[in-house]
Amino acid sequence: MKVVIIDKGQWAEDLEGLKKSYQLFGPVGEKDYTVFKTLEKGMLPDFSTLNTRLSPKSIVFPQSEDILEFSLDETREDHHIMKEVKKDHPSRAVFGIRPCDAKSISLVKLNFDTAEYKDPYWLSAYEATTFVGLACDNPASTCFCTTAGCGPYHEEGLDVLLTDEGDHFVAKALTDKGETLIKTAGWATETEDTFKLKKKTAESKITSAVETGNLENLEILDLHGATFWDDISFACLNCGTCTYVCPTCWCFDIQDEVHGKSGKRMRNWDSCMFPLFTIHTTGHNPRGTKMQRVRQRFMHKLKYFLDKYNQGIMCVGCGRCVRQCPVNIDIRRVCNLMNSYKPEDACAAQE
């Protein structure tokens, strides 16, 4: 695949030209944070922030999304009939997505694109999007991507990978979609591939790690009954922050909203941390305590997903939940506790 130079002096002009063919998204400063949003005329992506507060997963999987619509007006022939909300997904490109966030979208795709079921809403947005990643040359202290199946120069899920060289970017096309975007932008000056050397240097700066090698060998029920869950969940507020900032969380709720005689069915992000998430119509809640909900989150991320898909853990090591948990619950500690767990130790403790 082609490796080209992008002159920063032409960067703004090149992106404006791309807007004729693509709807562009990128990180933009908003008050005290940086968020991914549509790049309107004259707007450039802000590459100064390592990881945005929220991942760009909402570009493919909106926080709230209309999926069906209906009418209660009985004078209409189609009253009380659910109809799919037509969506127009023009070609889009996300600039500045970090390799960990791109890898997360690949993991989430396993849930929305299965052999039995294919989610048309998620897939139509995904297929219309070209992902232009920005490599991480100076990872944060909370990043542990290299031990979570990812890395600062990881290419999975990306169509183009950029690296910052001061007065210019170097872009590597990774897919046909990436080649098309580079051609459309007019980036034609080829250069040598220095990504391997830069990758090695960036990976050497990762100081945080998780141990996962033994997770697949542990029995689910042994981990489920481990003695450390009460300790881990003790401080949890069930606020759901960890699930909303996590790029691999995909839980959602379906709700019907009616205004007058017009109605719509919506899909909204939900969280396994909320008490209402699993409540039955009878009032029974199989996860009625916060310990059960905390255990579900980590078991899903680090054990259930691994066993079901054989794609590693459901975590890319971005560190968002570590930085933003208000009570300092740390997935790195939980993962290492699970990985080193020995059922015989629990039995000994009970004797």
TALIN-V118651 format. One line per field, one symbol per residue. ss: DSSP state (@ for helix, = for strand, . for the rest). phi: phi as a letter, one per 40 degrees, with the letter a starting at -180 (. if undefined). burial: # if it has 24 or more other ideal C-beta (glycine too) atoms within 12 Angstrom, else .. A space follows every 50 residues. Layout:
ss->???
phi->???
burial->???
//
This chain:
ss->..=====@@@@@@@@@@@....========..======............ .....@@@@....========...........==.......=======@@ @@@@@@@@@@@@=....=.@@@@@@@@.======..........@@@... .........=====...======..@@@@@@@@@@....=....@@@@@@ @@@...........@@@..@@@@@....@@@@@.......@@@@@..... .========..========.....@@@@=.....=....@@@@@@@@@@@ @@@@@@@@@..........@@@@@......@@@@@@@@@...@@@@@@@@ .
phi->.cbbcbcccbdcccccccccbbccbacbcafcbbbcacccdgcbcccccc bcdbccccccbdcbacbbbabbcccccccgbcbcccbbbcdbbbcgccdc ccccccccdcccbbccbbccccccccccbbbbcbcbcbcccccbccbbga icbcbcgbbabbbcbgcabbbbcbbcccdccccccgcbccaccbcccccc ccccccbbabbbcbcccccdcccccdcccccccdcccfcgddcccccbcb cabbbbbbbgbbbabbbbdbacccdcdbccccgcbcbcbcccccccdccc cbbdcdccbfbgccabgcgccccbccbgcbcccccccccccbdccccccc c
burial->.#####....#..##..##..#######.....######....##.#.## ###########...######....................########## #############.....#.##.##############.##.######### ##############....#######.##.###.##.#.......#..##. .##..#.#.#.#..#..#.#..##.#.##..##..#.#.########### ##..........############..#.........#..########### ######....###############...###########.#......... .
//
